[in-house]
Amino acid sequence: MYDSPYDFREACVTETPFNAESEFDNQLDRLVRLGYPALAGLTENTFRDLVAPLRATAVEGTAGLPAPTDARVPFLLVITRDLIGVPERVALTTLAGKRKPGVVDRNYAEDDLPRFDPIKELEVPAGPAYLLFDIDRGEEFRNLAPATALEKITAQDRLPLSIDEGLAFITLHPASLASNRCFSLIGSRCGDKRVPALWISQGAPKLGWCWYGNPHTWLGSASARPERIGLE
């Protein structure tokens, strides 16, 4: 039936259905292990109960989507800055198989990050957590300026990621951030020409920024399906 062991392995991967319930539980367990409940000032049980209503929605929203890969995942459980600050969450990120914690680029002024709001087109749900679907790190947009990438993303009926969403991506799927596979977060802006981005510096994730009109060969632009579903 199979011409080689490789064909057999590929068939096993293809034929194994994606289990959204298990993926949701895995994402929630990872956040708990990283210490998200304590950072939020909650007990573990309270934190789990807070996001539990999203579990059924995750299953419904991922119908027909394939299992996660390094480049693309079916959904993310996004924790917002309403619950835990950006610097605290950045510090809990690591590269796949590494232990060095992520950092915020020193070129952000002390009061900069709170000014980077999700753009209105994202229609981000209010509250501490929500679901995002069909996320792609956008490596096809490498060497394109964010301005150009945004045009192509919206032409595909998709929307760019915000800072909260990008942090959820690399927190829950660390392999999504890799050498020459970094990405801009065009969905968060502060009124000037800066665009937040996640890249690798000294063996760890870094939340930095680049210019809206500048391309980089190693920097794509991440995107997702338009709908974002919250707790309310």
C-alpha positions, -999 to +999 in steps of 0.1 A: +000+000+000+028+024+008+060+027-013+082+037+016+082+041+054+081+079+047+048+075+028+034+055+057+043+082+082+029+109+060-004+090+057-006+086+095-003+123+099-028+130+072-054+105+084-052+114+121-081+138+128-074+170+146-087+170+182-097+205+191-107+196+227-072+181+234-056+212+218-076+235+240-067+216+271-030+215+260-030+253+255-047+259+289-024+235+307+007+253+292-006+287+304-011+273+339+024+257+339+039+290+329+023+308+358-004+328+342-029+323+371-005+339+396+003+368+373-034+374+369-039+373+407-061+342+404-060+307+417-054+279+391-090+268+394-104+303+390-082+308+359-093+276+344-130+283+351-126+318+336-116+305+301-135+272+302-166+285+283-144+290+252-137+252+250-168+243+231-164+274+208-129+262+199-143+229+188-170+245+167-148+271+151-121+247+139-143+223+120-124+213+088-091+228+099-059+207+099-037+200+129-012+226+140+021+230+122+050+253+130+037+279+105-001+276+110-024+266+139-062+262+139-068+284+170-053+302+199-065+310+234-056+346+236-050+362+270-053+400+268-035+428+285-067+434+305-056+404+325-018+403+323+006+430+310+026+426+279+061+427+294+051+399+319+039+377+291+069+384+269+091+372+298+074+338+297+081+331+261+110+310+248+121+296+215+113+259+209+136+237+230+153+267+246+150+283+281+162+319+276+132+342+283+118+367+258+125+404+261+109+437+251+132+458+229+148+487+246+137+510+218+102+510+233+099+540+256+086+533+291+050+544+283+050+530+247+034+496+249+000+507+264-003+530+234-003+501+209-040+493+206-056+467+183-068+484+151-105+488+149-109+464+120-100+435+144-131+441+165-113+425+195-138+412+221-137+430+255-125+410+284-096+389+296-096+362+269-109+352+235-104+328+206-086+334+174-089+310+144-067+298+116-035+316+124-006+318+100+028+334+107+028+349+072+062+338+058+049+343+023+050+381+031+087+381+040+106+409+023+074+429+019+068+461+038+040+458+064+020+483+043+021+460+013+016+428+034-016+443+049-031+449+014-024+412+005-038+399+039-070+418+036-074+407-001-074+371+013-103+381+036-080+378+066-068+403+092-034+409+109-024+398+144-022+422+174+005+421+201-017+400+224-023+375+196+013+373+185+023+366+221-003+338+223+011+323+191+047+320+203+037+311+239+014+283+229+034+272+199+070+282+204+082+267+171+062+293+153+090+318+158+122+305+141+152+318+123+141+337+091+105+329+101+097+360+123+067+382+118+052+416+122+020+423+142+003+449+120-029+446+140-015+468+168-007+504+161-002+536+181-008+563+155+027+566+141+046+545+115+059+519+138+047+483+136+053+458+165+071+426+155+084+394+171+119+382+162+148+364+176+177+381+195+205+364+213+187+331+214+154+344+227+121+360+214+121+398+213+091+421+210+104+450+189+091+472+162+098+481+126+087+507+101+054+504+082+071+510+049+103+489+054+107+453+042+129+427+058+139+394+043+135+375+076+102+392+086+068+382+074+034+394+087+011+371+107-026+369+100-058+350+110-094+346+101-114+378+108-137+365+136-126+368+172-149+352+198-149+363+234-164+352+266-195+373+265 
